[in-house]
């Protein structure tokens, strides 16, 4: 099962912002996960030396 990218506030202000904006909605978590997978792929390709 794939994990979804969640947002967790580090401070009381961050937690309140997370709740008010609904940053852990299923659709946003799925979108962030897709974007992170793309960035991870790009980072992996960039770190491999060219032949």
VENFEN-V58774 format. One record per pair of residues at least 24 apart in sequence whose C-alpha atoms are under 7 Angstrom apart, sorted by the first residue. I is the first residue (numbers start at 1). GAP is how many residues later the second one is. Records with the same first field share a line. If there is no record, write none. Layout:
I: GAP ; GAP
This chain:
4: 25 ; 26 ; 29
5: 24 ; 27 ; 28
